[in-house]
Amino acid sequence: MNLEELGWNPSFEADFGEYRQRGLSPGRIACQQKDLYQVYGVDGTMSTEVSGNFRHNARSKADFPAVGDWVAIRPCPEESKATIQAVLPRRSVFSRKSAGARTEEQVLAANIDTVFLVSGLDNEFRPRRIERYLTVAWDSGAAPVIVLNKADLCTDIGARLEEVESVAFGVPVCAVSATEKQGLDALESHLGVGKTVAFLGSSGVGKSTIINALLGAQRQEVRAVREDDSRGRHTTSYRELIPLPGKGLLIDTPGMREIQLWTDEDGLRKSFEDIEALVGSCRFRNCAHQKEPGCAVRAAIENGALDAKRYRSYLKLQREVRFLAAKQDQKAHLEEKARRKEFGRMVKKMKKDYKKG
């Protein structure tokens, strides 16, 4: 594939100007396994790692390359290897909070045009989980599409579609059966040469099966889900950029049981436009939506216009977003305090050395 088929465009070319002058070449991260990366470039596929200077200057894990990133590399074609010198500015980025207690961003994929949010139409169908994924997707900069897989196992697809459409205003919703190869045309309409589509969803929803169906080959490993609860085992163990000849690129990702938010309230507002509109209609600007007179939110719940479960989901995600913001502010404050302390030590040392000299 040439660079344009890999998603290269004039915007990336403009960002790459200074690196081209240094004799570097552009490449796109195809996959990552620990500290090693596979990169697609003009010289083919190469094994790469970041340079020592890059590693020294990186401020956090989010600064390191992620699948889908465009990077500036110093190639060694005779060995099919290269060294990553820089990451180009990302046009879109899908992130989550990293696992554990640390408040740190984990970049799942970058430079995505469309994100397929895959859910199963079996026992694992969860509208609340779709709301969570939508919140993060809106913040990524990519266009979300909801893909309801396993349509062959659903007895009332119309009801499921109506349920999802009620929480995904204006977002395309596609019902497909990857095993039966039904409904795939609706997905292919979102593909295109140079375009990148990422698949995100829980284990067992059929992301790899859909990718195999689109490729027309059994490229990705798949496993059967448990019949009692429809839960699957992880088959995709790392994120990977997969060329789809003549139709663009696909990013397969490991299944996630629940994604921890790394977003702000703007992403939340887009996912819950109906509730945000109701909040704006309350009589009092500081309405807590409890027992205040003229509360549009409570009125909508009471008359059935707003699902109480959806409102509780909104409140839960709002608490998460605000808690994350507070933790980010605290982390930024501590980092700035550490920088000032280090700068103070440097100044004292300089003064001491000056006196000695």
HELIX and SHEET records of a PDB file:
HELIX    1   1 PRO A   10  GLN A   21  1                                  12    
HELIX    2   2 GLY A   52  ASN A   57  1                                   6    
HELIX    3   3 LYS A   61  ASP A   63  5                                   3    
HELIX    4   4 PRO A   77  GLU A   79  5                                   3    
HELIX    5   5 PRO A  127  SER A  140  1                                  14    
HELIX    6   6 ALA A  151  LEU A  153  5                                   3    
HELIX    7   7 ILE A  157  GLU A  165  1                                   9    
HELIX    8   8 LEU A  184  GLU A  188  1                                   5    
HELIX    9   9 LYS A  207  LEU A  215  1                                   9    
HELIX   10  10 GLU A  265  SER A  271  1                                   7    
HELIX   11  11 GLU A  273  SER A  281  1                                   9    
HELIX   12  12 ALA A  296  GLU A  302  1                                   7    
HELIX   13  13 ALA A  308  LYS A  356  1                                  49    
SHEET    1   A 6 SER A  25  GLN A  33  0                                        
SHEET    2   A 6 LEU A  36  GLY A  41 -1                                        
SHEET    3   A 6 GLY A  44  VAL A  50 -1                                        
SHEET    4   A 6 LYS A  81  VAL A  87  1                                        
SHEET    5   A 6 TRP A  70  CYS A  76 -1                                        
SHEET    6   A 6 SER A  25  GLN A  33 -1                                        
SHEET    1   B 2 VAL A  93  LYS A  97  0                                        
SHEET    2   B 2 GLU A 105  ALA A 110 -1                                        
SHEET    1   C 6 VAL A 173  ALA A 175  0                                        
SHEET    2   C 6 ALA A 143  ASN A 149  1                                        
SHEET    3   C 6 THR A 114  GLY A 120  1                                        
SHEET    4   C 6 THR A 196  GLY A 201  1                                        
SHEET    5   C 6 GLY A 248  ASP A 252  1                                        
SHEET    6   C 6 GLU A 240  LEU A 244 -1                                        
END                                                                             
